[in-house]
Amino acid sequence: MFPLALFEIFVTETNLYADQRIATHPNSSWYHTYLDEMRAFIAMQNFFGLRPRPRLWMYWSEDPRFHDSYISSIMTIARFKKISRYFHVRDTSGAPRRDRPGFDPLFKVRNIIKKTQETFRAGFQAHRELSVDEAMVGFKGRLSFKQYMPAKPTKWGIKVWTVSDACLGYCLSYDVYTGKASRREKYWKKLGKDL
């Protein structure tokens, strides 16, 4: 699910973004991250979901009720926060603006979507029966393509169309729904006439 190439993207883009930010806002305590450290960082993120604490700092707390010796042995909280601050998956300096043709609402994560889709298809030989369905990824923040679906258990979020193996439920591919294409096309045509 997480090929080495994906972590290499995380390392490259995080270091690039840190360099861009430090050029305008100096930070002498930052040093470039590397592959093993990034893999540990992502593993820690997954671990946080398995053993949740009310606050991040509690994993490193001296209080034995909250302290987690495994997490605190991997990296310090200061380093974890530094990587979190600069973590990036794509260089956004050349991203098309929202008011221009070619704008992609998923530009910041499009390379990760492509890489994971390649990995999903390469890692599994599907059965004959496939299932196409919509799934909802819970999200209540601000987002132009957030959906409300009252019939779903998760009512607010990001709608994702999935193609899965009907026998085992393995996801072979997915597409994030970002709104009606026809609506976007009408907007660009209207914008072109106005210009």
Phi, psi and omega in degrees: 000325181241085181290160180303324180300328179293317178293326177296322175297314180302316181295310182300310184290324178294315179295321178297314180296320178299316178299318179297317181289319182292334177299327180256333180230087185306142179215098186287343183274351180277139168224153186302142175277167182221173191303309182296322179293321179293320177298319177295320180300313180292321177298320178297320179301318178293320181296323180302326178288333180277326181230075186290148173235154179298327181225148182301316184299341183294335177297333181256006184296153174283341181291120183297341178292330185247332186304141175234108185293330179293309180298312184292341178278341183283308178202162180285160178295327179297316179293320178301317180293325178296314180295319178300322182295322184255000184302128181214153178241355178200142177288117184261006182295333180253018183292138176294143181287157182301329183267014181243150175299147181091000178295134178239116180297342180255019184307318185295336182237006184301320180294326179288321177301313180298315182296317180291325177296319176300316181294317180300315182289323183286335187269005186204137174261111185287154172284179182291324183272126178240156179235130175251125184210163175258143177234157180241123175264115185302129179198129181242003180285190179274129182197134185293334182249022176294141183244153172240120180231099187296336181279347182272152175297320173262106191278325181250137176163202182255122181277133181231125173274132183235148169245118184232157173291125185291334181280316186251347180079011180290130180281119180268327180199162178207158179219125180279126181281119182247013178119167181294128178296321182297323179296318179294319180298317178299320180298315182292323177295317179296319179297320179295322178291323181290333181277000000 
